Amino acid sequence: MSSSPIIDLADASTVAAIALLRETLKKNPALGVPPSAVTKIHKPRKPLPSNSPSSFRPHVLAQDHLRLWSAPHSDSFHASRLLNVMLLSVEAKTRENYGAGLLHFHQFCDSISVPKTHCLPASEYLLAAFITSWAGKVAETTADSWLAGLHFWHQYNGAPWHGHSILKCAKARLSKVIPTSLKCARRPPVSIDHMHALYRSLDFSNSFDSAVYCVACIAFWSCCRLGELVIPSVGSSNALRHVSCSTAIRKFSTSSNVQFAVFHIPWSKTAHTDSEDIVVTKIDNLTNPYDALLHHLSANASVPADAPLFTFETPQGWSPMTKTWFLTHCNDIWKTSNLTSLSGHCFHIGSTTKLLLHGVPPDMVTTQGRWKSKAFLDYWRHIECILPISGDRVHVYVHGCMLLPTTPCKPLLHVSKFAGFFCPQFFYF
């Protein structure tokens, strides 16, 4: 088995750069100043002239349509809102998408003079007519989201759902007439070039830049979703969803002296409130997440224990890292480096691709990324390079030459408790 690290460190300049990083990370950073916060005020959409006013459809934000829009059928069922708990199971962004579909459905019903009593429950022919009216105008994923929202709205109001074979057939036809212009291009991955650009441009003596660097390194190498690390906006911190500074950062090392840290997150997209653990491994790379984490904790040691973990110190006190601040700063750097601007989702895609390209088995990447379904396959990029690597691994397994480390870490850990438990070892194939 080869013991070469992820990046070929034979180049003297690379070795020098890593040494410089380690020296820089030992310095006490200055206080950081985040980008100017711009708070977007959301207002309900203005009704179209063709919309008929109705007491069943108050003028509210799209995310409130599911909860506040009703129909004559709802009156008896909602004597007491017994199913409000269902609403808690739907994320805010999903409720907004569902609400948009509900709006388009009622606009369609108004346009063909469908009585309010026929909108809920909606017949299968009405559902099929609605979705086919958007043939060639919206992407298949949009149509699926709208129908999912309508289905949920029916359940929430205690109405039977009649979307069966006819609707399924209509939706299948819809997918065949979607123009190329409406088909979303696959998001590109954050690449190692993007990560190195951050390393070269960020100021590690600045507390804000130190927090940005730490989030980027952990999101990339530990296969994290940004929502697991940063908060959506200032004031939106929630102890039930966002990891705080009080969380224990546990440090370990493998039998081959590979250091890694583990910290607990209270919520993830797939496990929800069942919680997960994030593994941060020390690697021979310019964007070493382990050292970045330790530096961030040292640089921002004065923030309150109940603040989000990636909070940074400011001249006025402290501020939690938000997704907007983080992505804006990263994209500003990438733009000046002539690299593609990316969204937060691209970190998860880039991490998945990078680990697969380095021969980490897909099932281990799935565990590290905390996936529970085949959605993991949508994150693969550069498949033409990944498949030959997988083929080589199959050949090695068949010939009995793959010797995976089996010696437990010190101190002894429980494999089932740690996502990507053996992943630190795979970085050194």
Sequence and secondary structure as in RCSB ss.txt:
>XXXX:A:sequence
MSSSPIIDLADASTVAAIALLRETLKKNPALGVPPSAVTKIHKPRKPLPSNSPSSFRPHVLAQDHLRLWSAPHSD
SFHASRLLNVMLLSVEAKTRENYGAGLLHFHQFCDSISVPKTHCLPASEYLLAAFITSWAGKVAETTADSWLAGL
HFWHQYNGAPWHGHSILKCAKARLSKVIPTSLKCARRPPVSIDHMHALYRSLDFSNSFDSAVYCVACIAFWSCCR
LGELVIPSVGSSNALRHVSCSTAIRKFSTSSNVQFAVFHIPWSKTAHTDSEDIVVTKIDNLTNPYDALLHHLSAN
ASVPADAPLFTFETPQGWSPMTKTWFLTHCNDIWKTSNLTSLSGHCFHIGSTTKLLLHGVPPDMVTTQGRWKSKA
FLDYWRHIECILPISGDRVHVYVHGCMLLPTTPCKPLLHVSKFAGFFCPQFFYF
>XXXX:A:secstr
     SS TTSHHHHHHHHHHHHHHTS  B                  TT    TTS S  GGGHHHH   TTHH
HHTTS TTHHHHHTS HHHHHHHHHHHHHHHHHHHHTT  GGGTSS  HHHHHHHHHTTTTTS HHHHHHHHHHH
HHHHHHTT     SHHHHHHHHHHHHS  GGGS        HHHHHHHHHHS TTBHHHHHHHHHHHHHHHTT  
GGGTSBSSTT   TTTS BTTS  EEEE TT  EEEEEEES BTTTBTT EEEEEE  SSTT HHHHHHHHHHHT
TTS TTSBTTEEEETTEEEE BHHHHHHHHHHHHHHTT     THHHHHHHHHHHHHTT  HHHHHHHTT  SGG
GGGG   HHHHHHHHHHHHHHHHTT      S  BS   GGGSTTTTHHHHTT 
